[in-house]
């Protein structure tokens, strides 16, 4: 999920035209060594914090169906995580950095969600809203100072960006429902007697499965109360 959020943010900035003037979009840590090697205008989105949004945690499972309306698996609810990025601009002059950072800020505050067309992978499959929040007021400014200290460089203008994204739950495959009873057939006896028609066990209305047993293809009936997809309700 994390790399899919990275790709969504990259597409968001590309769509805003940030790269049109030859600006590089990277997700590198802006360390002193990295900045010394930089040779082009650059916008860095450095991910430095990942924590679960426990208030959104849910329990239980949700069923998944195929085109015939049959249950194919069960999936646990997604878990939501808050990703925190340090967004910085790097050029040869502070004035250019501020101009570039202003363009990035304008793009990030234009919407409070990541547009669905920029979702990829599991984010697109889940179809859930991915919230973004840039430069919001909060009590976490000291943590940004700690990040700069850990990177080994001096503090510079930056944007605190938070993204709330879902991590898809675990999927457990499910077999098709049992729609026929169990029939047991005995093997030929030593005296050469043939096999009988079979003896029905436990279930009423079971039929003889034939020579191929239950491996033979047969029309499966839908469970009561469920209709095939695309069919009109009666």
N, C-alpha and C positions, 0 to 999 in steps of 0.2 A: 504493500500500500504506500509506503514512504516514497519509493521511486515514482509511483504514479502521481503523487502530489507534486513532486519535483517537476515532472513533465507537464502537469497542468499549469503550474506557475510559469514555466518557461513559455508555454504556448500563450499564456495571458499577456506576457510582456512582448512577445513577438507580434501578437495581434495589435498591440498598441503602437508598434513601430519603433520599439527601443533599439532594435538591431539594424535599422535602416541606415544609420550613420556609421556603421562599422564597429558597433559596441559589442563586446563579448559578454555572453551570459554564462556564468559559471556557478558552481556550488562548492567551491573550494573554501577552506578556512583562510581568512585574510591574515596570515601570519607575516612577520617582518620579512622572512626569507621569500615568501610568495610574492609580496608586493615589490620586492627588489627585482624579481624576474619578469614582472608584468611589463609589456611593451605596447599595449593598445588600451583604449578606453574600455573599462570593464565594470559590470555590475555583478556583485557577488551576493548570492543568497545562501548564507551559511546556516545549516541546521544545527542547533546546539541544545535543543531541549525536546524531550518526548515524554509525555505523561498521560495516563488514562484519565478520561472524564468519567469518574465513577458514578456520577449522578445519572448517566445515561445507560448504565449497565442493566441488562434485562436477562431473564432466565426463560427456560422452555425451549421448544423447537418449532420450526415451521416446516410443513410438508412441501415437497416439490413434485410436480406432475409432468407427465409426458403429453404428447399430442392426443393420446387416447383418454386422458384424464386419470391415468393410473399413477399411483404413488411410486416415484423412482428413488426418493431419498428424503432425508430429514436434515435440516441445517440449524445450528444454534444461532441465536441473534448476533448481529455484528457488535463489536465493541468499539467505542469511540475514543480517539486519542487526539490530544492537543500537540501540534508540532510548532515549535518556536524557531523562527529564522531571524538572523541578523543580516539586514540588507544594507549594503554599502556601495558607493560609487568610487571609482578609481580613475583619475586622469592626471595630467601633469600640472594642472593648476586648480586651486581650491574653487575658483569661480566656476570652472567647467564641471567640477564634481558636484557642486550645489545645483547647477542647472540640470545635470543628468539625474541626480537624486530627486529633484522636483518632478521630472517627467515620470519617474518610477512611482513616486508617491501618488501622483494624479491617477495613474493607472490602477493602483491597488485600492484606493478609496472610492473608485467609481462604482463598485458593487460590493455588497457584503457576502456574496457567494461566488464560488468558482463556476463559470458557465458550464452547463452540461456538455456542450460540444467539445470541451477541453478535458473531459473525463476519459481515462483509458483503463484497460484491464478490469480489475475487480470493481473499481469505482464506477465504471460504465455499466457493469453487470448489475450492481446493487441498485443503481438509479436513485441514490440518496443525495441529499443536499450536502455540499462541502462548504462550510462557512469559512470566511477569511476576515481578518480584522487587522488593520495596519495602524501603527502609531496611536494606539488607544491609551487613555490615561489608566494608570494602575500603580500598585505599590511595588512593582518588580524592577524598577529602574536600577536598583543596586545590583541585581543579577547581571544586567548588561555590562556594568562596570567590571564585574568579576570575569565575564567572558573576555573582555579586552585584556584584562590582566593575565588571564591564562594563555591568550594568544601571543603575549610578549610584545605587544605594540602599544602605542599611545592611543588614547580615545579620539575618535573622529565622528563626524556626523553619520548617523545610521537610523534605519527604520526598524522598529520592532514589529515583526509580522507573525501573527498566530493563525494557524489553520486547524480546523476541527474536521477530522476525516474518519470514516468507518473502516474497520478491519473486518473482512468477511469471516463469518463463523465457520466452524468445522462441519463438513458434510459427511453423513453416514449413509451409504447406499442401502436401499430397501428392495427386497425381492417382490415379485408380483403376488397379489393376494391369492389364497387358496380358494378355488371355486369348485373343486371336485372332491368327492370322498376318496378314501383309500381302499383299494381292492388288492387282496393278496391271492396269488395263484401258487399252487403247489407244483413241484417238479414231478416228472413221471416216476412212478414207483418201480420197484425192482421187478415186479411181475409184469411190467410192460403196459400197465394202464395209462391211458392218456391223461393230459391235464384237464381238469374241469373248467367250468365257466368262471371260477373265482369266487371268493367269499368276501362279502362286503364287511368292513370293519367300522363301527362307530357312527358313520354318517348315513343318513337316509337319502335315498335317491341317487346313489353313486352308480356309475355305469362302468362296464368293462372297458378298460383303456385300450384293448387290442394288443396286437403283437409288438408294437413299438412302445407300449406302456405310456407313461406320461410324457415321454420325449416327443410324441407325435404332435404335429401342429393342430390346433383347434381354436375355434372362436372363443375368445375370452369375454365373459359378461362383466359389465361394469358393476361396482358395488351399488347397493340400494341407495337412492337419493342423489346419485351422481350421473351426469349426462356427458356425452362426448363433446369436446370442444368444437364450436362452430355449429352445433345442432340447435334447432329452435326449441325453447322451453315450451312444455305443454301445460 
